[in-house]
Amino acid sequence: GDILDDYSRTDGVWILTRKKQFYETNDEKECADKCEAERNFTCRAFLFTRKKLQCLTLAENAKMTVTFASTDTVLYEKIIYLMQCKRGIGTDYRGTEAKTQRGIPCQKWAEKIPHKPNYTPEKHPNAGLEENYCRNPDADENGPWCYTTDPDMRFDYCAIPECEDQCMQCNGEDYRGEASRTESGLECQHWDVQEPHMHGFILKHYPEKDLKMNYCRNPDGELRPWCFTTNPNKRWEYCNIPRCATPPPVSGLDSQCLSGRGEDYRGRIAITESGNACQHWNTQFPHKHGWVPDRYPCKGLEENYCRNPDGEKKPWCYTTNSNIRWEYCTIPPCDRTEEGIAGMNNVPVQAPLTEECYRGKGQSYRGTASVTVSGKKCQAWSSMFPHRHIKTPEKFPDADLRENYCRNPDGDSSPWCFTTDPNTIWEYCNLKRCDDHAQE
C-alpha cells in the first residue's frame, strides 16, 4: 500500500518539538521516506510545507507537545505512535502508558535501579524501549509489561485495551473509529465546517476529543457517540456503534476507600451519612432517575452501593426514604491526609444531584440534561461561543453552572440554556416537571 497509509494527516497544524531534521523534498511521500530512514531519533511524525516543499521529521507527535495553526502546513503522524491500544499481544504497541495494571509507575528501560533489566534499548533497538513506556520486547503472550519502580516487584503487566475500532467501551468517550453515519443513516457533518449547522465543537476548543473528519465522537459526555448531520432539518443524532465484546480495561485496582472524589470507589457501603438505606440503581422507586446501570456500564452502578458517577464531591446514592431524594455516603479515606482535606471541604450542598425532572421553577435542578425543547445542544456556561453572555459560573456561584447542563440561574419559569446554534440564543430545556410527568 501507500506509505502514507501508515500516517494520520491533519491540515493546517504545526507542532513544537525539540528534536527535528530539515530536508528538501518534492512531496509528502519523499518526506515519509525521510521519516522512515531517520537515524538521529525515533521519527513519530513529519511536517510538510507545500510552498517551500520543506520537510521536517519530528521526534514528537501532537499527543506529546504543543500545536498551533499554520495554514500552509500538513502534519503527518505515525498511527502506531498515536494508538493507545494493542493489537494481539502488543509487540508493536508504541503508546505512552507508563504504569502497571496495579497503578505502579514503570522503571525506565535504560535505568538499572531498582531492577537490573534483561531487556534494554541497546540489546533490543527495534523494540521501542523508550522512557518507561509499557512494551512487549519478548512477545509475552500476556501483552505489554514493564519493570516496576517497586523494589519488591520486578515486573508487572500493563492494562492496555484491545484495538477495537468498530466498537465502543463505556459510553464511547474514547471511541476513535471511523463511523460517520447516524443511526438513521444520515451522513455526518465535518467537525471543522459550520454548514449546514453552526456549532462550537471544533478541534481548537476540544483538543483531546479527536474531532477529525466527520467521524462520530462523544466530546461532551452524552450516552454514546454522535455527530451533527448534513441534513439541514436534523441538527444532530446518535450514531449506532456497537459495544465491544471485551470488558473495558481496569486502570489499577478498584478502590475500597475514598481517594480524591471517590469516582473509582467500588466498595459495598450502601447507607448514607444520615443512616438512610440506598435505593438500588436499577430501580425507579421511590425516586425516578437517569443513572441506569445499562446506560452507564463503566460507572460501577451495582446493587445499591454508594458511587460517584457524575464527578460530585464524594460518593452518594438515592435513598429508600421517599422524602429524601439523595444523600452523600461516609466512605473511609485511604489516608489521614485525604481525611483532613475531605473534612475541610465538607460544605453542605442543598440541591439534588441527577434528576430527570424539576420542581417549581427548577432553580434547584442539578441534573445533567443538556438538550433544548427543539433538540439543540446546550452551550457551556463558561463558554462565550457562539453566544456572549453574563450568566457565568463566577457571577452566579450558587446556580451550579457546570458544563452545559440545563439550569435556571435567573428565576425564569423553568430550566434553560444558551444553545450551540448561532441563530438561537437560548431555549427552555426538554425537561418534565416532577409533579406532572405528562408535561413536556
Secondary structure, 3 states (H helix, E strand, C coil): CCHHHHEEEEEEEEECCCCEEEEECCCHHHHHHHHHHCCCCCCCEEEEECCCCEEEEECCCCCCCCEEEEEEEEEEEEHHHHCCCECCCCCCCCCCCCECCCCCEECCCCCCCCCCCCCCCCCCCCCCCCCCCCECCCCCCCCCEEEECCCCCCEEECCCCECCCCCECCCCCCCCCCCCECCCCCEECCCCCCCCCCCCCCCCCCCCCCCCCCCCECCCCCCCCEEEECCCCCCEEECCCCECCCCCCCCCCCECCECCCCCCECCCCCEECCCCEECCCCCCCCCCCCCCCCCCCCCCCCCCCCECCCCCCCCEEEECCCCCCEEEECCCECCHHHHHHHHHCCCCCCCCCCCCEECCCCCCCCCCCCEECCCCEECCCCCCCCCCCCCCCCCCCCCCCCCCCCECCCCCCCCEEEECCCCCCEEEECCEECCECCCC
